[in-house]
Amino acid sequence: MNSSTELLLSNLMNADQFLSNTILKNKDSLRLQIIYTSIDRKKNGHPQFTDHFFNVDPENYFYPASTVKLPIALLALQRLHELNIPGLDRNTTMITETAYSGQTSVYNDPTTSDGRPTVSNYIKKIFLASDNDAFNRLYEFLGQEYINNSLHKMGYEDAQILHRLEISMSEDENRHTNPVRFFDRNGKLIYEKPAEFSEMVYAVRNTRIGKGYKKGDQIIHEPFDFSKKNRLSLYDLHRILRSIMFPGQTPAKQRFNISDDDYAFVRKYMSMFPRESKYPPYGSMDYPDNYVKFLLVGGEDKWPDPNIRIFNKPGDAYGFMIDADYVADLKNNIEFMVTAVIYCNSDGILNDDKYDYNAIGYPFFRHLGEVIYNYELKRKRKYIPDLSSLRINYEEKKP
């Protein structure tokens, strides 16, 4: 990335005391990377993008945490579209069976209106609450080879999605994925995906971070090995988000093969507040408006403006915090994109759940969002964007 592109972001952050004194002075130890895209519309409404990079280095590994759920949700919709089987869609009953050690089954989903597990509801739970089990079920439906081969063909060549989330499984167990069956509402089998074993050969990495890690009750005094953990570069994550919001301005190779209705479905649940969802139901006490929003509102209890909608996917684990956002202010007609990662682990020990999310991570995303948002409020545009298509009706109907 050309260092000259860093000037705008550097200037914006230097004007903020917290970002200047706490973040910029420690940008390397914080493993900070930021991509900010300003958007200008032509007279016909077509967007033009200007990317601004800060400290972006594809060799500077970060654990992508829950951000890997974004491409997996899209690939699940793509796979259904590719199969092109009558009656098979995101609302079809999806039953997960077992065929190998470590695997678990799913026959019902109490968070749906009728108890049926579906791709649709798994995707809702991914965006509304970053549900790990929902990701795992789509990972099992797709299989490791399909996931990685598809992303690589699309040009997201650095991606390595190698394992389920939250549950501890061996490399061998993660290469094995469950048999999955789809049934219509009369109980007739529509499609069956057998149990699979991935023979994928992926690029060998030597990625070690930190000065120690916790294993059981012990601290192991050596760097933690991320060599066989998931990988998704910041630039690829940013491009995947852009492809959702602007498929028409995304090269055909990099677009997911999904319908216009699928795009609308994804955008709805990316931007919906948990309290607006009936199925799954989320209580506002446990799932506040900013539950899966870091930028602009990280750590704050109150949403800044009801006219602002954020279409995003965040993640945090092992001290890393990542968020990929498209921000739309529907009152002031401004839009922009930000994808960033920061490492919040001052003691250098991983896997001990003692991270600086509250002291560093959330304030960073809040302040970064504020300085960019305030800049965008003042930035002159030749043509005002028409964001009326983003005034989404968040009411839900039973599928």
matplotlib code that plots the C-alpha trace (Angstrom):
import matplotlib.pyplot as plt

x = [0.0, 1.3, 2.3, 0.9, -2.6, -2.1, -2.1, -5.8, -6.4, -3.3, -4.4, -7.9, -6.6, -4.1, -6.9, -8.4, -6.6, -7.3, -6.4, -3.3, -1.9, -3.0, -3.4, -1.0, 1.9, 1.5, 0.3, 2.8, 2.3, -1.4, -1.0, -3.2, -4.6, -7.3, -9.0, -11.4, -13.4, -15.0, -17.8, -18.8, -21.8, -21.9, -24.9, -26.5, -26.0, -23.2, -20.6, -17.0, -14.7, -11.5, -9.6, -7.4, -5.1, -3.3, -0.6, -2.2, 0.2, -1.1, 1.8, 0.8, -1.5, -4.5, -7.0, -10.2, -12.5, -16.2, -15.6, -15.2, -18.9, -19.5, -18.2, -19.6, -23.2, -22.8, -21.4, -24.3, -26.7, -24.6, -24.5, -28.2, -28.5, -25.9, -27.7, -30.8, -33.2, -36.9, -38.1, -34.5, -33.9, -32.8, -36.1, -36.0, -35.7, -32.1, -31.3, -27.7, -26.6, -23.4, -20.8, -17.5, -16.0, -16.8, -19.8, -23.3, -26.7, -29.5, -33.1, -34.9, -34.3, -36.3, -35.5, -37.5, -41.3, -41.9, -38.9, -37.4, -33.6, -32.9, -30.0, -32.1, -32.2, -28.5, -27.6, -30.0, -28.2, -24.8, -25.6, -27.8, -25.8, -22.6, -23.8, -20.9, -23.1, -24.9, -21.5, -20.5, -23.7, -23.1, -19.4, -20.6, -23.1, -20.5, -17.5, -13.9, -13.0, -16.0, -15.4, -11.8, -11.8, -14.7, -13.1, -9.8, -11.5, -13.2, -9.8, -9.8, -6.6, -5.3, -8.4, -8.0, -11.2, -10.0, -12.1, -15.3, -15.6, -15.8, -15.6, -12.3, -11.7, -8.6, -7.4, -8.7, -12.1, -12.4, -11.6, -14.6, -18.0, -21.4, -24.0, -26.8, -30.3, -33.0, -36.7, -39.8, -42.7, -44.3, -41.2, -40.0, -36.2, -35.2, -31.4, -28.8, -25.1, -23.1, -20.4, -17.2, -13.5, -11.4, -8.2, -7.4, -3.7, -3.3, -0.3, 2.0, 2.3, 4.5, 2.4, 3.2, 2.1, 2.6, 5.0, 2.9, -0.5, -2.7, -3.3, -5.6, -4.3, -0.8, 0.9, 3.1, 6.0, 6.2, 4.3, 0.9, 0.8, -1.8, -0.4, -3.5, -6.1, -8.5, -7.1, -8.8, -6.9, -8.3, -8.4, -10.3, -12.8, -13.3, -13.8, -16.3, -18.3, -18.2, -19.5, -22.6, -23.4, -22.3, -22.5, -22.9, -19.5, -17.8, -15.9, -18.1, -15.4, -15.5, -19.3, -21.2, -23.6, -26.8, -30.1, -31.2, -33.6, -30.6, -28.7, -31.7, -32.0, -28.3, -28.4, -31.5, -30.0, -26.6, -28.2, -31.0, -30.9, -31.4, -34.5, -36.1, -36.0, -39.0, -37.3, -34.8, -36.0, -33.4, -34.0, -32.7, -31.1, -28.8, -28.6, -28.5, -28.5, -24.7, -24.3, -22.5, -21.5, -18.0, -17.6, -19.1, -20.8, -18.2, -18.8, -21.6, -25.1, -26.9, -27.2, -26.0, -28.7, -31.8, -31.1, -27.8, -27.7, -24.5, -24.2, -21.3, -19.7, -17.4, -15.3, -13.1, -11.0, -7.4, -7.2, -8.0, -10.9, -12.1, -15.0, -16.0, -18.6, -20.7, -22.2, -25.3, -26.7, -30.2, -30.9, -27.8, -27.3, -23.7, -22.1, -18.7, -16.9, -14.4, -12.6, -10.1, -8.3, -6.6, -4.8, -5.8, -3.4, -0.9, 0.4, 1.2, -0.5, -3.1, -6.1, -6.4, -9.4, -7.5, -7.7, -7.9, -11.2, -12.8, -9.8, -8.4, -10.6, -14.1, -12.8, -10.7, -13.6, -15.9, -13.3, -12.3, -15.9, -16.5, -13.6, -14.4, -18.2, -17.5, -15.2, -17.8, -20.5, -18.3, -17.0, -18.5, -20.1, -21.0, -24.0, -26.0, -26.5, -29.9, -29.9, -33.7, -33.2, -31.5, -34.7, -35.4, -38.7, -37.5, -40.8, -40.7, -43.1, -43.1, -41.3]
y = [0.0, 3.5, 5.3, 8.6, 7.2, 7.2, 11.0, 11.7, 9.0, 10.1, 13.7, 12.7, 10.6, 13.1, 15.6, 13.3, 13.1, 9.5, 8.3, 10.5, 9.7, 6.1, 4.6, 6.2, 6.3, 2.5, 1.6, -1.2, -3.0, -2.6, -4.2, -1.5, -1.6, 0.6, 1.0, 3.9, 4.4, 7.6, 7.4, 10.1, 9.7, 10.7, 12.5, 9.2, 8.0, 5.6, 5.5, 6.3, 5.0, 6.5, 4.1, 5.4, 2.9, 3.2, 0.7, -2.0, -4.9, -8.3, -10.0, -8.6, -11.5, -11.0, -13.6, -12.8, -14.2, -13.8, -11.8, -15.1, -15.6, -12.9, -14.9, -18.2, -16.7, -15.5, -18.8, -20.7, -18.6, -19.1, -22.8, -23.0, -20.9, -23.2, -26.4, -25.0, -27.6, -26.8, -26.2, -25.7, -22.2, -20.5, -21.2, -25.0, -27.3, -28.1, -31.2, -31.8, -35.4, -36.8, -39.1, -38.5, -37.8, -34.4, -33.8, -32.9, -33.1, -30.5, -31.6, -28.5, -24.8, -23.3, -19.8, -20.1, -19.5, -23.2, -24.9, -25.7, -25.2, -23.2, -21.5, -18.3, -18.4, -19.3, -16.3, -14.1, -15.3, -14.7, -11.0, -10.2, -11.9, -13.3, -16.8, -19.3, -22.4, -20.9, -20.4, -24.0, -25.3, -23.4, -24.5, -28.1, -27.6, -26.1, -28.2, -26.9, -27.5, -25.7, -22.7, -22.1, -23.1, -20.7, -17.8, -18.4, -18.5, -15.2, -13.5, -13.7, -15.8, -15.3, -16.6, -19.8, -20.9, -24.0, -24.7, -24.3, -21.7, -21.9, -25.7, -27.4, -29.9, -31.3, -30.4, -33.9, -33.3, -29.9, -31.5, -33.8, -32.1, -33.5, -35.0, -32.5, -33.1, -30.7, -31.5, -29.7, -28.9, -32.3, -34.1, -35.1, -35.2, -32.6, -32.7, -34.6, -33.5, -36.5, -36.4, -35.1, -35.1, -32.2, -33.1, -29.4, -28.6, -25.1, -22.8, -23.5, -20.6, -19.9, -17.4, -17.0, -14.1, -13.1, -14.0, -16.8, -18.4, -20.1, -23.9, -25.3, -23.7, -23.2, -20.4, -21.7, -19.2, -19.2, -17.5, -18.8, -20.7, -19.3, -21.3, -23.5, -20.9, -19.1, -16.2, -13.4, -10.3, -6.9, -5.9, -9.0, -8.5, -4.9, -6.0, -8.7, -6.0, -3.7, -6.5, -6.8, -3.1, -2.4, -5.6, -3.6, -1.9, -5.1, -7.2, -10.1, -12.6, -11.2, -11.2, -13.9, -15.8, -14.9, -13.3, -9.7, -11.0, -12.6, -9.3, -7.5, -10.2, -10.0, -6.2, -6.2, -8.4, -6.8, -3.5, -4.7, -4.1, -7.4, -6.0, -5.6, -9.3, -11.6, -14.8, -15.2, -13.2, -11.1, -9.2, -5.6, -6.1, -8.9, -7.7, -3.9, -2.0, -1.9, -5.6, -6.3, -2.8, -1.4, 1.6, 4.8, 3.1, 0.8, 0.4, 3.0, 2.1, 4.6, 4.6, 8.0, 8.7, 6.8, 7.8, 6.0, 2.4, 0.4, -2.6, -4.6, -7.7, -7.5, -10.0, -10.3, -13.1, -13.7, -9.9, -8.9, -6.7, -6.3, -4.5, -4.1, -1.4, 0.5, 3.5, 5.3, 8.4, 8.5, 12.1, 13.8, 11.6, 10.5, 7.1, 5.6, 2.4, 1.5, -1.8, -1.9, -4.3, -3.6, -5.9, -5.4, -7.6, -5.5, -8.3, -10.5, -13.6, -15.2, -17.3, -16.0, -13.8, -10.8, -8.4, -4.6, -4.5, -2.0, 0.2, 0.2, -1.7, -0.2, 3.4, 3.0, 2.0, 4.7, 7.5, 6.3, 6.3, 9.7, 11.4, 9.9, 10.6, 14.2, 14.6, 13.1, 15.5, 18.5, 17.0, 18.6, 16.4, 17.5, 15.1, 14.1, 10.3, 8.9, 6.4, 5.8, 2.2, 1.7, 2.7, -0.9, -2.3, -4.3, -5.9, -9.7, -12.2, -15.9, -17.7]
z = [0.0, -0.9, 2.3, 0.8, 1.2, 5.0, 5.3, 5.6, 8.3, 10.1, 10.2, 11.3, 14.2, 15.3, 15.8, 18.5, 21.8, 22.5, 19.0, 18.9, 22.4, 23.0, 19.5, 17.1, 19.4, 19.8, 16.4, 15.9, 19.2, 18.7, 15.2, 13.9, 10.3, 8.9, 5.5, 5.0, 1.8, 0.9, -1.6, -4.2, -6.5, -10.1, -11.5, -12.4, -8.8, -9.6, -6.7, -7.0, -4.3, -2.9, -0.6, 2.3, 4.0, 7.3, 8.3, 6.2, 5.7, 4.4, 6.1, 9.5, 10.6, 12.8, 13.9, 12.0, 14.7, 13.8, 10.6, 8.8, 9.3, 6.6, 3.6, 5.0, 5.1, 1.6, 0.4, 1.9, -0.1, -3.2, -2.8, -2.6, -5.7, -7.5, -6.6, -8.3, -6.9, -6.9, -3.3, -2.0, -0.7, 2.5, 4.2, 3.6, 6.6, 7.2, 9.3, 10.4, 11.2, 12.6, 11.0, 12.8, 16.2, 17.7, 15.5, 16.8, 15.2, 14.9, 14.4, 15.6, 16.3, 19.2, 18.1, 14.8, 14.6, 13.9, 15.2, 11.8, 11.4, 8.2, 6.4, 6.7, 10.5, 10.8, 8.8, 10.9, 14.1, 12.6, 11.9, 14.8, 17.6, 15.9, 16.8, 16.7, 16.4, 13.4, 11.7, 12.4, 10.9, 7.6, 7.7, 7.9, 5.1, 2.8, 3.6, 3.9, 0.3, -1.2, 1.1, 0.4, -3.3, -3.9, -2.1, -3.9, -7.4, -6.5, -5.9, -2.1, -2.4, 1.1, 2.8, 4.9, 6.7, 8.4, 11.5, 13.4, 16.1, 19.9, 20.1, 20.4, 17.5, 15.9, 12.4, 11.3, 12.9, 11.2, 7.8, 8.4, 7.9, 8.8, 6.5, 5.9, 4.6, 3.4, 3.6, 2.3, 4.6, 4.0, 5.2, 1.7, 1.2, -1.4, -1.2, 0.8, 1.2, 2.4, 5.1, 3.6, 4.2, 3.0, 1.3, 0.8, 0.8, 2.2, 2.3, 5.2, 7.6, 10.6, 12.5, 16.2, 18.4, 22.0, 24.7, 26.2, 26.4, 28.8, 28.5, 31.2, 34.4, 33.2, 31.3, 28.5, 28.1, 24.3, 21.5, 20.6, 17.2, 14.8, 11.8, 11.5, 12.6, 10.2, 8.1, 6.2, 5.2, 6.0, 2.4, 1.4, 4.2, 3.0, -0.6, 0.5, 2.4, -0.6, -2.9, -0.7, -0.7, -4.3, -6.3, -9.5, -9.0, -8.0, -10.7, -11.7, -10.5, -7.0, -6.7, -4.8, -7.0, -5.1, -6.0, -5.5, -2.8, -1.1, -1.2, 0.4, 3.0, 4.0, 4.2, 6.3, 9.0, 8.8, 9.8, 12.0, 15.8, 17.8, 19.5, 16.1, 15.5, 16.4, 15.2, 16.7, 19.7, 21.5, 24.7, 24.7, 28.1, 26.9, 23.3, 23.2, 19.9, 19.8, 20.6, 17.3, 16.5, 17.3, 15.0, 16.4, 19.3, 20.8, 24.6, 24.6, 25.9, 23.7, 19.9, 18.7, 16.1, 15.0, 11.4, 11.3, 10.1, 10.1, 7.8, 9.3, 10.7, 13.7, 15.6, 18.7, 20.0, 21.3, 21.9, 18.3, 17.5, 13.9, 12.3, 8.7, 8.3, 5.7, 7.5, 6.2, 7.7, 6.2, 7.4, 6.3, 3.2, 3.9, 3.4, 3.9, 4.6, 7.3, 8.1, 10.9, 13.3, 16.6, 19.0, 22.6, 24.7, 26.6, 28.7, 25.7, 27.1, 24.9, 25.8, 29.3, 28.6, 30.0, 27.1, 26.8, 24.9, 27.2, 27.7, 24.1, 21.6, 22.1, 22.6, 19.5, 17.3, 18.8, 18.3, 14.9, 13.8, 15.2, 13.5, 10.1, 10.5, 11.5, 8.5, 6.2, 7.6, 6.5, 3.3, 0.2, -2.4, -5.9, -5.9, -2.8, -2.7, -2.7, 0.1, 0.1, -0.8, 2.6, 4.5, 5.1, 6.5, 9.5, 10.2, 9.9, 8.4, 9.1, 6.2]

ax = plt.figure().add_subplot(projection="3d")
ax.plot(x, y, z, "-o")
ax.set_aspect("equal")
plt.show()
